[in-house]
Amino acid sequence: MENSVIQIVLALVAVLGGAGAWQFYSKKLELKYQSKSDDKSDQNLFRDQILQELDRVKQELADANQKVIELTGELGTLRERVKNLESENDRLLRNK
């Protein structure tokens, strides 16, 4: 009789301990999965921010290139005007 009571108690402890261990490991795996999911979410957020910054920099570069092209054209025009004015100035000085 004493032997069977010990066996019943041990069986109950094993069942309850097994269920508790199962819950513990299940929760541990769930938290590990959640942590990995959070890390991946953070990485995606960081990647998206970098891509947005890259797009902004590309747009600024395109704008700067356009401005350089405009200024190069204006510089050519101004050089030509200076050349013409210098020629006119030399002509006027010779005719004095």
Secondary structure, 3 states (H helix, E strand, C coil): CHHHHHHHHHHHHHHHHHHHHHHHHHHHHHHHHHHHHHHHHHHHHHHHHHHHHHHHHHHHHHHHHHHHHHHHHHHHHHHHHHHHHHHHHHHHHHCC
